[in-house]
């Protein structure tokens, strides 16, 4: 999921560089949403791994 967020961010940067404002805005919005979803899932995974005890998970 983080890979998709980075890909949309790169698309937004390229679109902004070439002057496609609406495409850049849309791609940046999608990248932001995907990043926050990734961040929430990473935190949930980390907390559930800590509650389980035994093994430690590495991001």
C-alpha positions in Angstrom: 0.0 0.0 0.0 2.9 2.3 0.7 4.2 1.6 -2.7 0.9 2.8 -4.3 1.0 6.0 -2.2 4.6 6.7 -3.4 3.6 5.9 -7.0 0.7 8.4 -6.8 3.0 11.0 -5.2 5.4 10.6 -8.1 2.6 10.9 -10.6 1.5 14.1 -8.8 5.0 15.6 -9.0 5.4 14.8 -12.7 1.9 16.1 -13.5 2.6 19.3 -11.5 6.0 19.7 -13.3 4.3 19.6 -16.7 1.4 21.9 -15.7 -1.5 19.4 -15.3 -2.9 21.0 -12.2 -6.1 19.0 -11.8 -4.3 15.6 -12.4 -1.6 16.6 -9.9 -4.3 17.6 -7.3 -6.1 14.3 -7.7 -3.0 12.2 -7.5 -1.8 14.0 -4.5 -5.1 13.5 -2.7 -5.1 9.8 -3.5 -1.5 9.5 -2.3 -2.4 11.2 1.0 -5.4 8.9 1.6 -3.3 5.8 0.9 -0.5 7.0 3.1 -2.8 7.5 6.1 -4.5 4.1 5.5 -1.0 2.6 5.5 -0.1 4.4 8.7 -3.2 3.3 10.5 -2.7 -0.3 9.5 0.9 -0.2 10.5 0.0 1.1 14.0 -2.8 -1.5 14.4 -0.3 -4.2 13.4 2.3 -3.0 15.8 -0.1 -2.7 18.7 -1.6 -6.2 18.0 1.9 -7.6 17.8 2.9 -6.1 21.1 -0.3 -7.4 22.8 0.3 -10.9 21.5 3.6 -11.0 23.4 6.0 -13.8 22.3 7.4 -12.7 18.9 8.3 -9.2 18.0 7.4 -8.0 14.5 9.6 -5.6 12.5 8.1 -3.1 10.1 
